[in-house]
Amino acid sequence: MDQFATKRKEMVLQQLERRGIQDARVLAAMAKVPRHLFVTTDQDWQSYSDRPLPIGHRQTISQPYIVALMCEALKLTEKSKTLEIGTGSGYAAAVMAELSGHVTSIERIPELADLARENLRIAGYPSIEIHCSDGSLGYPENAPYDAIAVASGAPAAPETLKQQLSIGGRLIVPVGTSRTYQDLLKISRITETDYKTENLGAVAFVPLVGKEGWLEEI
């Protein structure tokens, strides 16, 4: 029996439902995915806390509420083709896999890409497609995507990612002039040339490093 099941239920109630997450499929996915398998063993006791946690290489696993907020805003369905930028330890990709038809995830750090593959295998999500490359350029081989989630902050929404959206597709990306603080933007593609942008609120992500992100890590 999963000893962390109760902690996940408490997380869903205290951190998600009470803060406005309403999508029943998102809540069910968050209650199912074993977040403790995506953190280091010395941190598993706090894996369901309302905070990001370090996963090495100056990267973090996102706060559960932020993962749920992004998934809800993406409006994922069982037929969605989803792209994630910033695999990290693989947790958000697993949540998206519960909600999507197919998930492609890009991680620029080879060691984290390998870690995520192993974590996802252990957690029961071997079909998630992980590639190690510049996430700011997306993954054109599988485009267009119904949904794109970026788990790192960019100075501007990467145009290449916008172009990889299908018509009607949604891009969630933290954008700001600071490497530390951003606004979480939802960009919906209306036509080939028109987009609608909504601000979902202030967030704090690690920087998106790449050709269409921050050029180098400080």
MOQUI-V182569 format. One record per residue. RES is the residue in one small letter. PHI is phi in radians with two decimals (none if undefined). NEAR is the number of other C-alpha atoms within 8 Angstrom. D_CENTER is the distance of its C-alpha to the mean C-alpha in Angstrom with 2 decimals. Layout:
res->RES phi->PHI near->NEAR d_center->D_CENTER
res->RES phi->PHI near->NEAR d_center->D_CENTER
This chain:
res->m phi->none near->2 d_center->27.69
res->d phi->-1.31 near->4 d_center->24.27
res->q phi->-1.23 near->5 d_center->25.29
res->f phi->-1.69 near->8 d_center->21.88
res->a phi->-1.02 near->9 d_center->21.94
res->t phi->-1.12 near->7 d_center->23.67
res->k phi->-1.11 near->8 d_center->21.22
res->r phi->-1.16 near->12 d_center->18.34
res->k phi->-1.08 near->9 d_center->20.66
res->e phi->-1.13 near->9 d_center->21.46
res->m phi->-1.03 near->13 d_center->17.85
res->v phi->-1.07 near->12 d_center->17.36
res->l phi->-1.21 near->9 d_center->20.70
res->q phi->-1.34 near->9 d_center->20.77
res->q phi->-1.67 near->12 d_center->17.29
res->l phi->-1.85 near->14 d_center->15.97
res->e phi->-1.05 near->11 d_center->19.09
res->r phi->-1.24 near->8 d_center->21.14
res->r phi->-1.86 near->7 d_center->18.70
res->g phi->1.83 near->6 d_center->18.64
res->i phi->-1.27 near->11 d_center->15.95
res->q phi->-2.07 near->7 d_center->18.21
res->d phi->-1.09 near->7 d_center->16.61
res->a phi->-1.10 near->6 d_center->18.33
res->r phi->-1.20 near->7 d_center->16.10
res->v phi->-1.13 near->12 d_center->12.97
res->l phi->-1.07 near->14 d_center->15.34
res->a phi->-1.16 near->8 d_center->16.70
res->a phi->-1.14 near->11 d_center->13.51
res->m phi->-1.17 near->12 d_center->12.73
res->a phi->-1.33 near->11 d_center->16.43
res->k phi->-1.71 near->8 d_center->16.40
res->v phi->-1.20 near->10 d_center->13.69
res->p phi->-1.37 near->8 d_center->15.49
res->r phi->-1.03 near->9 d_center->13.36
res->h phi->-1.13 near->12 d_center->16.56
res->l phi->-1.43 near->10 d_center->16.34
res->f phi->-1.94 near->12 d_center->13.33
res->v phi->-2.14 near->14 d_center->15.30
res->t phi->-1.19 near->8 d_center->18.72
res->t phi->-1.05 near->6 d_center->21.63
res->d phi->-1.33 near->5 d_center->23.13
res->q phi->-1.96 near->9 d_center->20.20
res->d phi->-1.09 near->10 d_center->19.84
res->w phi->-1.17 near->7 d_center->22.11
res->q phi->-1.98 near->6 d_center->19.69
res->s phi->-1.15 near->10 d_center->16.47
res->y phi->-1.86 near->11 d_center->16.46
res->s phi->-1.36 near->8 d_center->17.45
res->d phi->-1.47 near->9 d_center->16.05
res->r phi->-2.86 near->7 d_center->14.76
res->p phi->-1.28 near->9 d_center->12.50
res->l phi->-2.32 near->10 d_center->14.34
res->p phi->-1.23 near->9 d_center->15.36
res->i phi->-2.17 near->12 d_center->14.69
res->g phi->1.67 near->6 d_center->17.13
res->h phi->1.03 near->4 d_center->17.46
res->r phi->1.09 near->6 d_center->16.74
res->q phi->-2.06 near->9 d_center->13.04
res->t phi->-2.36 near->11 d_center->11.42
res->i phi->-1.57 near->13 d_center->9.33
res->s phi->-1.17 near->11 d_center->7.88
res->q phi->-0.95 near->11 d_center->10.41
res->p phi->-0.90 near->14 d_center->10.35
res->y phi->-1.04 near->9 d_center->11.35
res->i phi->-1.16 near->8 d_center->8.56
res->v phi->-1.06 near->10 d_center->6.04
res->a phi->-1.13 near->13 d_center->9.09
res->l phi->-1.05 near->9 d_center->9.90
res->m phi->-1.14 near->10 d_center->7.09
res->c phi->-1.13 near->11 d_center->7.76
res->e phi->-1.12 near->11 d_center->11.35
res->a phi->-1.17 near->8 d_center->11.56
res->l phi->-1.29 near->12 d_center->10.41
res->k phi->0.94 near->6 d_center->13.37
res->l phi->-1.27 near->12 d_center->12.45
res->t phi->-2.22 near->8 d_center->15.63
res->e phi->-1.12 near->7 d_center->17.02
res->k phi->-1.77 near->8 d_center->17.91
res->s phi->-1.16 near->12 d_center->14.70
res->k phi->-1.74 near->11 d_center->13.88
res->t phi->-2.07 near->15 d_center->10.17
res->l phi->-2.05 near->14 d_center->8.88
res->e phi->-1.97 near->14 d_center->5.68
res->i phi->-1.89 near->15 d_center->6.91
res->g phi->1.74 near->12 d_center->6.97
res->t phi->-1.11 near->17 d_center->7.19
res->g phi->1.05 near->13 d_center->8.92
res->s phi->-1.56 near->13 d_center->10.65
res->g phi->1.81 near->13 d_center->8.78
res->y phi->-1.08 near->13 d_center->8.05
res->a phi->-1.10 near->9 d_center->4.71
res->a phi->-1.07 near->12 d_center->6.32
res->a phi->-1.13 near->12 d_center->9.35
res->v phi->-1.09 near->11 d_center->8.59
res->m phi->-1.12 near->12 d_center->7.79
res->a phi->-1.15 near->12 d_center->10.92
res->e phi->-1.19 near->7 d_center->12.86
res->l phi->-1.92 near->12 d_center->12.43
res->s phi->-2.02 near->14 d_center->12.71
res->g phi->-1.36 near->11 d_center->15.60
res->h phi->-2.66 near->10 d_center->13.98
res->v phi->-2.15 near->14 d_center->10.72
res->t phi->-1.92 near->12 d_center->11.03
res->s phi->-2.29 near->14 d_center->8.88
res->i phi->-2.01 near->17 d_center->10.40
res->e phi->-2.29 near->17 d_center->11.25
res->r phi->-1.44 near->10 d_center->14.27
res->i phi->-1.69 near->8 d_center->15.72
res->p phi->-0.97 near->8 d_center->17.72
res->e phi->-1.10 near->6 d_center->18.11
res->l phi->-1.28 near->11 d_center->14.42
res->a phi->-1.06 near->16 d_center->14.10
res->d phi->-1.15 near->8 d_center->17.12
res->l phi->-1.07 near->10 d_center->15.95
res->a phi->-1.10 near->13 d_center->12.81
res->r phi->-1.02 near->11 d_center->15.23
res->e phi->-1.21 near->8 d_center->17.62
res->n phi->-1.04 near->12 d_center->15.40
res->l phi->-1.19 near->14 d_center->14.20
res->r phi->-1.11 near->9 d_center->17.89
res->i phi->-1.13 near->8 d_center->19.11
res->a phi->-1.37 near->9 d_center->16.79
res->g phi->1.68 near->6 d_center->17.91
res->y phi->-2.24 near->10 d_center->15.22
res->p phi->-1.28 near->7 d_center->17.16
res->s phi->-1.47 near->4 d_center->16.62
res->i phi->-1.17 near->13 d_center->13.08
res->e phi->-1.62 near->7 d_center->13.99
res->i phi->-1.98 near->11 d_center->13.00
res->h phi->-2.24 near->9 d_center->14.68
res->c phi->-1.81 near->10 d_center->15.58
res->s phi->-2.91 near->8 d_center->16.17
res->d phi->-1.32 near->12 d_center->15.61
res->g phi->-1.15 near->13 d_center->12.15
res->s phi->-1.13 near->14 d_center->13.75
res->l phi->-1.73 near->11 d_center->15.91
res->g phi->1.18 near->12 d_center->13.44
res->y phi->-2.52 near->9 d_center->15.10
res->p phi->-1.08 near->7 d_center->18.18
res->e phi->-1.03 near->4 d_center->19.59
res->n phi->-1.85 near->7 d_center->17.48
res->a phi->-1.23 near->9 d_center->17.44
res->p phi->-1.47 near->8 d_center->17.73
res->y phi->-1.98 near->14 d_center->14.44
res->d phi->-1.34 near->13 d_center->14.34
res->a phi->-2.62 near->14 d_center->10.75
res->i phi->-2.29 near->15 d_center->8.58
res->a phi->-2.05 near->13 d_center->5.21
res->v phi->-1.92 near->12 d_center->5.93
res->a phi->-1.76 near->13 d_center->4.96
res->s phi->-2.71 near->12 d_center->8.77
res->g phi->-1.51 near->19 d_center->11.78
res->a phi->-2.00 near->18 d_center->14.13
res->p phi->-1.21 near->11 d_center->17.81
res->a phi->-2.77 near->7 d_center->17.54
res->a phi->-1.13 near->10 d_center->15.36
res->p phi->-1.04 near->11 d_center->15.91
res->e phi->-1.09 near->7 d_center->18.57
res->t phi->-1.08 near->10 d_center->17.80
res->l phi->-1.16 near->13 d_center->14.38
res->k phi->-1.06 near->10 d_center->16.30
res->q phi->-1.25 near->7 d_center->18.91
res->q phi->-1.51 near->11 d_center->16.72
res->l phi->-1.37 near->17 d_center->16.03
res->s phi->-1.30 near->11 d_center->18.53
res->i phi->-1.10 near->9 d_center->20.88
res->g phi->1.60 near->10 d_center->19.37
res->g phi->-1.32 near->12 d_center->15.77
res->r phi->-2.15 near->13 d_center->13.10
res->l phi->-2.07 near->16 d_center->11.01
res->i phi->-1.90 near->14 d_center->8.87
res->v phi->-2.60 near->14 d_center->9.48
res->p phi->-1.35 near->16 d_center->10.97
res->v phi->-2.28 near->13 d_center->14.56
res->g phi->-3.01 near->12 d_center->17.56
res->t phi->-1.34 near->8 d_center->20.67
res->s phi->-1.71 near->7 d_center->19.86
res->r phi->-1.28 near->12 d_center->17.81
res->t phi->-1.92 near->9 d_center->17.06
res->y phi->-2.12 near->12 d_center->16.83
res->q phi->-2.51 near->15 d_center->15.35
res->d phi->-1.84 near->12 d_center->15.22
res->l phi->-1.49 near->13 d_center->12.09
res->l phi->-1.80 near->14 d_center->13.34
res->k phi->-1.91 near->13 d_center->13.13
res->i phi->-1.97 near->11 d_center->15.11
res->s phi->-1.84 near->11 d_center->16.83
res->r phi->-1.52 near->16 d_center->19.07
res->i phi->-1.56 near->11 d_center->22.48
res->t phi->-2.41 near->8 d_center->24.67
res->e phi->-1.02 near->6 d_center->24.85
res->t phi->-2.08 near->6 d_center->25.41
res->d phi->-1.96 near->7 d_center->24.32
res->y phi->-2.33 near->9 d_center->21.07
res->k phi->-2.00 near->8 d_center->20.53
res->t phi->-2.06 near->8 d_center->18.53
res->e phi->-2.17 near->7 d_center->17.73
res->n phi->-1.73 near->8 d_center->16.95
res->l phi->-1.63 near->8 d_center->14.86
res->g phi->2.14 near->7 d_center->16.08
res->a phi->-1.34 near->8 d_center->16.14
res->v phi->-2.48 near->9 d_center->13.36
res->a phi->-2.40 near->8 d_center->13.53
res->f phi->-2.08 near->12 d_center->11.11
res->v phi->-1.16 near->10 d_center->12.46
res->p phi->-1.26 near->12 d_center->13.79
res->l phi->-1.43 near->12 d_center->12.65
res->v phi->-1.71 near->13 d_center->15.66
res->g phi->2.89 near->12 d_center->17.14
res->k phi->-1.04 near->9 d_center->19.69
res->e phi->-1.93 near->12 d_center->18.05
res->g phi->-2.20 near->14 d_center->16.47
res->w phi->-1.33 near->12 d_center->18.47
res->l phi->-1.24 near->8 d_center->21.14
res->e phi->-2.69 near->6 d_center->21.33
res->e phi->-1.54 near->6 d_center->20.12
res->i phi->-1.57 near->2 d_center->22.64
